[in-house]
Amino acid sequence: MNTALRLLLVEDDPVSGAFLTAALEALPAIVDLATDAAQARRLARVQIHALWLIDANLPDGSGERLLADLRAGLHADAPSVPSALALTADPFPERHASLRAAGFAKVLTKPLDGETLRTAVLAQLAGDTSAPPRPDGGPWDEARALAAAGGRIETVLALRQLFLTELPRQRSAIRQALAAGDATTAQATLHQLKAACAFVGATRLLDAVRALHATPADDVARAAFERECDALI
């Protein structure tokens, strides 16, 4: 079974669509290709994507309008709102500015080679701070975990299994250290846990770990840490 990173590509030109699909599949990635806005909306409702790549000019609407529609009609189980890259043959700065103002994280000018495309996708997944979280949250950030694992979901799943095996032990060690007033030992374990959270995309727990590491005597920080551990274990 192919378990690579999953992307949504919206491109109405058959040649461009074939080229871009092949370039993205080399990441590796599963690419859902939509040739118009209507098909893109249907795919976004039934699949969870790490990133959207959208042509700015589609036969049934603009890229800006489609981006707004996709965000409004997101898959119910998606952990976060994917960020989006715009694809356009228009070289004019004002057009690029309009696309960024509509919410696109980056604008890629066509034609572009496969390596440039792959680099842009991986850079966006690895360093994306533009994608807003889903209102209902979720303990896992799939895009960041996949970026850390080079786009291989089987690696993410293996790391998460190990992470969830270790988390109860680490939690217990932190509890015991804090109960004994040993902030130094608690902070050492929290420091280890920070790196693990980042690798597996446990972003909510990562925030709680950072807060507790900074203020180990704070009851609010302790409660937040316990709550996020409970959400995963």
BAFI-232279 format. One line per 3 residues: their letters; for each residue z negated, y, x negated of N, C-alpha, C. Coordinates in steps of 0.2 Angstrom, whole numbers, plus 5000, padded with zeros to 4 digits. Layout:
! BAFI-232279
a = Z/Y/X/Z/Y/X/Z/Y/X ~ ... .
***
This chain:
! BAFI-232279
mnt = 5000/4994/4996/5000/5000/5000/5000/5006/4996 ~ 5004/5011/4997/5004/5017/4994/4999/5022/4996 ~ 4994/5024/4991/4988/5027/4993/4988/5034/4990 .
alr = 4994/5037/4988/4994/5043/4984/4992/5049/4988 ~ 4992/5054/4985/4991/5061/4988/4996/5062/4994 ~ 4994/5065/4999/4999/5066/5005/5000/5073/5006 .
lll = 5007/5075/5006/5009/5082/5006/5013/5083/5012 ~ 5013/5089/5015/5018/5091/5021/5023/5095/5018 ~ 5030/5093/5018/5035/5098/5015/5039/5100/5021 .
ved = 5041/5106/5022/5045/5108/5028/5051/5112/5025 ~ 5056/5109/5026/5063/5111/5023/5069/5109/5027 ~ 5073/5114/5029/5078/5112/5034/5085/5110/5030 .
dpv = 5085/5112/5024/5091/5110/5020/5091/5103/5018 ~ 5096/5099/5020/5095/5092/5018/5095/5090/5010 ~ 5099/5094/5006/5099/5093/4999/5093/5095/4996 .
sga = 5091/5101/4998/5084/5104/4995/5079/5099/4997 ~ 5079/5097/5003/5073/5092/5006/5073/5086/5002 ~ 5079/5083/5000/5079/5077/4996/5077/5078/4989 .
flt = 5079/5084/4986/5077/5085/4979/5069/5086/4979 ~ 5067/5091/4983/5060/5092/4983/5055/5086/4985 ~ 5057/5082/4989/5054/5076/4991/5053/5072/4985 .
aal = 5059/5070/4981/5059/5066/4975/5054/5069/4970 ~ 5055/5076/4969/5050/5079/4964/5043/5078/4965 ~ 5041/5079/4972/5034/5078/4974/5032/5071/4973 .
eal = 5036/5066/4975/5034/5059/4975/5033/5057/4968 ~ 5035/5060/4963/5034/5059/4956/5027/5061/4954 ~ 5023/5064/4958/5016/5066/4956/5011/5060/4954 .
pai = 5010/5055/4958/5014/5053/4964/5011/5056/4970 ~ 5015/5056/4975/5013/5058/4982/5017/5055/4987 ~ 5013/5055/4993/5017/5053/4999/5019/5060/5002 .
vdl = 5026/5060/5004/5028/5067/5006/5031/5066/5013 ~ 5028/5069/5018/5030/5069/5025/5035/5075/5025 ~ 5041/5074/5026/5047/5079/5027/5048/5081/5034 .
atd = 5047/5087/5035/5049/5090/5042/5055/5095/5041 ~ 5060/5094/5045/5066/5098/5045/5066/5105/5049 ~ 5060/5105/5053/5060/5111/5057/5052/5112/5059 .
aaq = 5051/5118/5062/5044/5119/5063/5041/5115/5068 ~ 5045/5113/5073/5042/5108/5079/5040/5102/5076 ~ 5044/5099/5071/5042/5092/5068/5036/5093/5063 .
arr = 5036/5099/5060/5030/5100/5056/5023/5100/5060 ~ 5024/5104/5065/5018/5104/5070/5015/5097/5072 ~ 5020/5093/5074/5019/5086/5076/5015/5082/5070 .
lar = 5018/5083/5064/5016/5079/5058/5009/5081/5056 ~ 5007/5088/5057/5001/5090/5055/4995/5088/5060 ~ 4997/5086/5066/4992/5084/5071/4991/5077/5070 .
vqi = 4995/5073/5067/4994/5066/5066/4992/5063/5059 ~ 4993/5068/5054/4992/5066/5047/4987/5071/5044 ~ 4983/5069/5039/4979/5073/5035/4983/5075/5029 .
hal = 4984/5081/5027/4988/5083/5021/4983/5087/5016 ~ 4984/5086/5010/4981/5090/5005/4984/5097/5004 ~ 4990/5097/5005/4994/5104/5004/5000/5104/5009 .
wli = 5001/5110/5011/5008/5111/5015/5012/5115/5010 ~ 5019/5113/5010/5024/5117/5007/5029/5119/5012 ~ 5030/5125/5013/5034/5127/5019/5040/5132/5017 .
dan = 5046/5131/5019/5051/5135/5019/5050/5141/5023 ~ 5052/5147/5020/5050/5153/5024/5054/5155/5030 ~ 5061/5152/5030/5065/5153/5035/5068/5146/5038 .
lpd = 5065/5145/5044/5067/5139/5047/5071/5140/5053 ~ 5075/5135/5056/5079/5136/5061/5076/5138/5068 ~ 5069/5136/5068/5066/5137/5075/5060/5142/5073 .
gsg = 5060/5146/5068/5054/5150/5067/5053/5152/5060 ~ 5049/5157/5059/5047/5159/5052/5042/5155/5049 ~ 5041/5155/5042/5036/5151/5039/5029/5154/5040 .
erl = 5029/5161/5041/5023/5164/5043/5020/5161/5050 ~ 5024/5161/5055/5022/5159/5061/5020/5151/5061 ~ 5024/5147/5057/5022/5140/5057/5015/5139/5053 .
lad = 5014/5143/5048/5008/5142/5045/5002/5144/5050 ~ 5003/5149/5054/4997/5151/5059/4997/5145/5064 ~ 5002/5142/5066/5002/5137/5071/4999/5130/5068 .
lra = 5000/5129/5061/4998/5123/5058/4990/5124/5058 ~ 4988/5129/5056/4981/5130/5055/4977/5130/5062 ~ 4980/5132/5067/4977/5131/5074/4978/5124/5077 .
glh = 4982/5120/5074/4983/5114/5077/4982/5108/5072 ~ 4977/5109/5068/4975/5105/5063/4973/5098/5065 ~ 4974/5093/5061/4971/5086/5063/4964/5086/5064 .
ada = 4961/5083/5069/4954/5083/5070/4950/5081/5065 ~ 4952/5076/5061/4948/5073/5055/4949/5077/5049 ~ 4953/5082/5048/4954/5085/5042/4948/5088/5039 .
psv = 4946/5087/5033/4940/5090/5030/4940/5097/5029 ~ 4946/5100/5028/4947/5107/5027/4954/5109/5029 ~ 4955/5116/5029/4962/5118/5031/4966/5118/5024 .
psa = 4971/5115/5024/4975/5115/5018/4978/5121/5016 ~ 4978/5123/5010/4982/5129/5008/4989/5128/5008 ~ 4993/5133/5008/5000/5132/5008/5004/5136/5003 .
lal = 5009/5133/5001/5014/5136/4996/5020/5138/5000 ~ 5023/5144/4999/5029/5146/5003/5035/5144/4998 ~ 5041/5142/5001/5047/5141/4997/5052/5146/5000 .
tad = 5055/5150/4996/5060/5154/4998/5066/5156/4993 ~ 5072/5157/4995/5077/5159/4990/5077/5166/4990 ~ 5073/5170/4994/5073/5177/4994/5069/5180/4987 .
pfp = 5072/5183/4983/5069/5186/4977/5065/5192/4978 ~ 5065/5195/4983/5063/5202/4984/5055/5202/4984 ~ 5052/5206/4980/5045/5207/4980/5041/5208/4987 .
erh = 5045/5212/4991/5042/5214/4998/5041/5208/5002 ~ 5046/5203/5001/5046/5197/5005/5041/5193/5003 ~ 5040/5192/4996/5034/5188/4994/5028/5191/4996 .
asl = 5027/5197/4996/5021/5200/4998/5019/5199/5005 ~ 5024/5199/5009/5023/5197/5016/5021/5190/5017 ~ 5024/5186/5014/5022/5179/5014/5014/5178/5012 .
raa = 5013/5181/5006/5006/5180/5004/5001/5184/5009 ~ 5003/5189/5012/4999/5192/5017/4998/5188/5023 ~ 5002/5184/5025/5002/5179/5030/4997/5173/5029 .
gfa = 4995/5172/5022/4991/5167/5021/4993/5162/5016 ~ 4999/5163/5013/5002/5158/5008/4998/5159/5002 ~ 4996/5154/4998/4992/5155/4992/4997/5157/4986 .
kvl = 5003/5155/4987/5008/5156/4982/5015/5156/4985 ~ 5020/5160/4982/5027/5159/4984/5031/5157/4978 ~ 5035/5151/4979/5039/5148/4974/5046/5150/4976 .
tkp = 5050/5153/4971/5057/5155/4973/5062/5149/4971 ~ 5066/5148/4976/5071/5142/4975/5077/5146/4972 ~ 5081/5142/4968/5080/5135/4966/5074/5135/4961 .
ldg = 5071/5129/4960/5066/5128/4955/5066/5121/4953 ~ 5064/5119/4947/5065/5112/4945/5058/5109/4947 ~ 5059/5102/4946/5054/5098/4948/5047/5099/4945 .
etl = 5047/5100/4938/5041/5101/4934/5038/5107/4936 ~ 5041/5112/4938/5038/5119/4940/5035/5117/4947 ~ 5038/5114/4951/5035/5112/4958/5029/5108/4957 .
rta = 5029/5103/4953/5023/5099/4952/5017/5102/4949 ~ 5019/5106/4944/5014/5110/4941/5010/5115/4946 ~ 5014/5118/4950/5012/5123/4955/5007/5119/4960 .
vla = 5009/5113/4962/5005/5109/4967/4999/5107/4964 ~ 4999/5104/4958/4993/5102/4955/4988/5108/4953 ~ 4991/5114/4951/4987/5119/4950/4983/5122/4956 .
qla = 4987/5122/4961/4984/5124/4968/4978/5119/4970 ~ 4980/5113/4970/4974/5108/4972/4968/5108/4967 ~ 4969/5109/4961/4964/5109/4956/4960/5116/4956 .
gdt = 4963/5121/4958/4959/5128/4958/4959/5132/4964 ~ 4961/5128/4970/4961/5132/4976/4955/5135/4978 ~ 4955/5141/4979/4949/5144/4983/4951/5148/4989 .
sap = 4957/5147/4990/4960/5151/4996/4960/5148/5003 ~ 4959/5141/5003/4959/5137/5009/4952/5138/5012 ~ 4952/5141/5018/4946/5141/5022/4943/5135/5024 .
prp = 4936/5134/5024/4934/5127/5026/4935/5127/5034 ~ 4935/5120/5036/4935/5119/5043/4928/5122/5046 ~ 4929/5124/5053/4923/5127/5056/4917/5121/5056 .
dgg = 4919/5115/5057/4914/5110/5058/4912/5106/5051 ~ 4915/5109/5046/4913/5107/5039/4915/5100/5038 ~ 4911/5096/5034/4913/5090/5032/4911/5089/5025 .
pwd = 4908/5083/5023/4904/5082/5016/4909/5082/5011 ~ 4915/5080/5012/4920/5078/5007/4926/5084/5006 ~ 4928/5086/5000/4934/5090/4999/4939/5086/4996 .
ear = 4944/5083/5001/4949/5078/4998/4953/5081/4993 ~ 4955/5088/4994/4960/5091/4990/4957/5091/4982 ~ 4951/5093/4982/4948/5094/4975/4947/5087/4972 .
ala = 4945/5082/4976/4944/5076/4973/4950/5073/4971 ~ 4956/5073/4975/4962/5071/4973/4965/5074/4967 ~ 4964/5081/4966/4966/5085/4960/4963/5082/4954 .
aag = 4956/5081/4955/4952/5079/4949/4954/5072/4947 ~ 4957/5068/4952/4959/5061/4950/4966/5060/4949 ~ 4970/5066/4948/4977/5066/4946/4981/5063/4952 .
gri = 4978/5065/4958/4982/5063/4964/4982/5056/4967 ~ 4977/5052/4964/4977/5045/4965/4971/5043/4970 ~ 4972/5042/4976/4966/5041/4981/4962/5035/4979 .
etv = 4966/5030/4976/4962/5024/4974/4956/5025/4969 ~ 4958/5030/4965/4953/5032/4960/4947/5036/4963 ~ 4949/5040/4968/4944/5044/4972/4939/5039/4975 .
lal = 4942/5034/4978/4938/5029/4982/4933/5025/4978 ~ 4936/5023/4972/4932/5020/4967/4926/5024/4964 ~ 4928/5030/4963/4923/5035/4960/4917/5036/4966 .
rql = 4920/5037/4972/4915/5038/4977/4910/5032/4979 ~ 4913/5026/4978/4909/5020/4979/4903/5020/4974 ~ 4905/5022/4967/4900/5022/4962/4895/5028/4963 .
flt = 4898/5034/4965/4894/5039/4967/4888/5038/4972 ~ 4891/5035/4978/4886/5033/4983/4881/5028/4981 ~ 4883/5023/4976/4878/5018/4974/4873/5022/4970 .
elp = 4874/5027/4966/4870/5030/4961/4866/5036/4965 ~ 4868/5038/4970/4865/5044/4973/4858/5043/4976 ~ 4856/5037/4979/4849/5036/4981/4844/5036/4975 .
rqr = 4847/5033/4970/4842/5032/4964/4841/5040/4961 ~ 4846/5043/4961/4846/5050/4958/4841/5055/4963 ~ 4842/5054/4969/4838/5057/4974/4831/5056/4973 .
sai = 4829/5049/4972/4823/5047/4972/4819/5050/4965 ~ 4823/5050/4960/4821/5053/4954/4819/5060/4954 ~ 4824/5064/4958/4823/5071/4959/4816/5072/4963 .
rqa = 4816/5068/4968/4810/5069/4973/4803/5068/4969 ~ 4803/5062/4965/4797/5061/4961/4795/5066/4956 ~ 4801/5069/4953/4799/5074/4948/4797/5080/4951 .
laa = 4800/5082/4957/4797/5088/4960/4790/5087/4963 ~ 4789/5081/4965/4782/5080/4968/4777/5081/4962 ~ 4779/5079/4956/4774/5079/4950/4774/5086/4947 .
gda = 4778/5091/4950/4778/5097/4947/4782/5097/4940 ~ 4787/5092/4939/4791/5092/4933/4798/5095/4934 ~ 4798/5101/4934/4805/5104/4936/4810/5103/4931 .
tta = 4808/5102/4924/4813/5100/4919/4816/5094/4920 ~ 4812/5089/4922/4816/5082/4923/4820/5082/4929 ~ 4818/5086/4934/4822/5086/4941/4828/5090/4939 .
qat = 4828/5095/4935/4834/5099/4933/4839/5095/4929 ~ 4836/5091/4925/4841/5086/4921/4845/5082/4925 ~ 4841/5079/4930/4845/5074/4935/4850/5078/4939 .
lhq = 4848/5084/4941/4852/5088/4945/4858/5090/4942 ~ 4857/5092/4935/4863/5093/4931/4868/5088/4931 ~ 4866/5082/4930/4870/5076/4930/4874/5075/4937 .
lka = 4870/5077/4942/4873/5076/4949/4878/5081/4950 ~ 4877/5087/4947/4882/5092/4948/4889/5090/4946 ~ 4890/5087/4940/4896/5085/4938/4899/5079/4942 .
aca = 4895/5075/4944/4897/5069/4949/4900/5072/4955 ~ 4896/5077/4958/4898/5079/4965/4905/5083/4964 ~ 4906/5086/4958/4913/5089/4957/4918/5084/4957 .
fvg = 4917/5079/4953/4923/5074/4952/4925/5071/4959 ~ 4920/5069/4964/4921/5066/4970/4923/5070/4976 ~ 4922/5077/4975/4923/5082/4980/4918/5082/4985 .
atr = 4912/5081/4983/4906/5082/4987/4903/5089/4987 ~ 4907/5093/4990/4906/5101/4989/4900/5103/4992 ~ 4898/5101/4998/4892/5103/5001/4886/5101/4997 .
lld = 4886/5095/4995/4880/5093/4991/4880/5097/4984 ~ 4886/5098/4982/4886/5102/4975/4883/5109/4976 ~ 4884/5112/4982/4881/5118/4983/4874/5118/4983 .
avr = 4871/5113/4987/4864/5111/4987/4861/5110/4981 ~ 4864/5106/4977/4862/5104/4970/4861/5110/4966 ~ 4866/5114/4966/4866/5120/4962/4860/5125/4964 .
alh = 4859/5125/4970/4854/5130/4973/4847/5127/4971 ~ 4846/5120/4971/4840/5117/4969/4839/5117/4962 ~ 4844/5117/4958/4844/5117/4951/4841/5124/4949 .
atp = 4844/5129/4952/4842/5136/4951/4834/5138/4953 ~ 4832/5135/4958/4826/5136/4961/4822/5130/4963 ~ 4820/5126/4959/4817/5119/4961/4811/5119/4965 .
add = 4807/5125/4965/4801/5125/4969/4803/5128/4976 ~ 4809/5130/4977/4810/5133/4984/4811/5127/4989 ~ 4807/5128/4994/4807/5123/5000/4813/5123/5004 .
var = 4817/5129/5004/4823/5129/5008/4828/5125/5004 ~ 4828/5126/4998/4833/5123/4993/4832/5115/4993 ~ 4826/5113/4993/4824/5106/4994/4827/5103/5001 .
aaf = 4825/5107/5006/4827/5104/5012/4835/5104/5013 ~ 4839/5109/5010/4846/5108/5010/4849/5102/5006 ~ 4845/5101/5000/4847/5095/4996/4846/5089/5000 .
ere = 4840/5088/5003/4839/5082/5007/4844/5081/5013 ~ 4846/5087/5016/4850/5087/5022/4857/5084/5020 ~ 4860/5087/5014/4866/5085/5012/4866/5078/5009 .
cda = 4861/5076/5006/4861/5069/5004/4861/5064/5010 ~ 4857/5066/5015/4857/5062/5022/4864/5061/5025 ~ 4868/5067/5024/4875/5067/5027/4880/5062/5023 .
li = 4878/5060/5017/4882/5055/5013/4880/5048/5013 ~ 4873/5047/5013/4870/5041/5012/4870/5037/5019 .
***
